[in-house]
Amino acid sequence: MHAIARACARRGDRVSAIVCADGPRARRRDLEGVQVIEVPTFGVVQSQPIAPSYLRLPKRDDVVWHLHEPFPLGTLSLLCEARGKGSLPAVVTWHSDVVRQRALRPLHQSLARRLLRRVRFIHVPTEAHIDSSEILPDFRRKIRVIPFIVDVAALQRRTDHPLAARIRDWARGCPIALLVGRLVYYKGVDVLLAAVASVPGIRLVVVGDGPLRRDLAAHAVALRVADRVLWLGTVSEEDLVGAYSGADVFVLPSVARSEAFGLVQVEAMAAGLPVVSTRLGTSVEVVNVDGTSGLVVPPRDPGALGEAVRAIVEDPALRMRLGAGALRRANEFSESRLVDRYRELYAGAGAG
């Protein structure tokens, strides 16, 4: 969302992002040319923020709305906006069906179908999103496939970055695997820790935070790998470049279809990192092409995950070949290549 908004703003479009704040205070700020409107939020239930004022969208006639699903609060907001109108000048990006929140799933599916009937276009980043959804096949005529945008130039490898140097000093010459993401159930971080335990020479750097942080740290202790794991928590965009630059291989060990794309794979590829990811039947394995930009293994299999990481770090020729393939793959998601396709999509959604 940030990358698309920023790319459009750079080309002179007026872009606002309405998001849920981290707490009960509203805020407005300008972020790289995008007006960010943060609405008060009073906690989270089943991964959904409690933000009543989100239901009162600004009333304008010259707006094209872009909603990222699944987000029931946003779905309700746009349904309210659509009352009394025909088709709604809106694009819905469909990341995934609701997977884990079973109590929420029937309600969300009902609301989402109502909304998808009203919006002009549905956007997905790959064809695999359509095939893996229970809902999207009914709306094929509205669907447009455009890959997600990554600022490839900003993520180029910088071996002189201070965080990259810090990571290498910590690893003391050992190969370094990197994970970037929220520490939640479907990311499979527990599986990755078990894989690290099976490959004694590997060091693991974890960027990100989440509700499982404490449990995962305890799991690392139980597996006797705590001294081989560096938990960096949430980092700035600048330090994210350093984390990618300090690693030898990137790992996305996700275990559930909630991981519908894995944009961090593209970020890692932009830094020239080969990727090890899991085969989920989603776009994850479309992004990381097995044997070209990295290796793809079965989910929930620490042995296979560890062997794939070992194969890359112990074979410099393989690592170099996959790293070069990863960089070529990343360029297919570059801003310069894709932003005009998004702007054309918005123009079509707002026409008539």
Secondary structure, 3 states (H helix, E strand, C coil): CHHHHHHHHHCCCCCEEEEECCCCCCEEEEECCEEEEEECCCCEECCEECCHHHHCCCCCCCCCEEEEECCHHHHHHHHHHHCCCCCEEEEEEECCCCCCCCCCHHHHHHHHHHHHHHEEEEEECCCHHHHCCCCHHHHHHHEEECCCCECCHHHCCCCCCHHHHHHHHHHCCCCEEEEECCCCHHHCHHHHHHHHHHCCCCEEEEECCCCCHHHHHHHHHHCCCHHHEEEEECCCHHHHHHHHHHCCEEEECCCCCCCCCCHHHHHHHHCCCCEEEECCCCCHHHHCCECCCEEEECCCCHHHHHHHHHHHHHCHHHHHHHHHHHHHHHHCCEHHHHHHHHHHHHHHHHCC
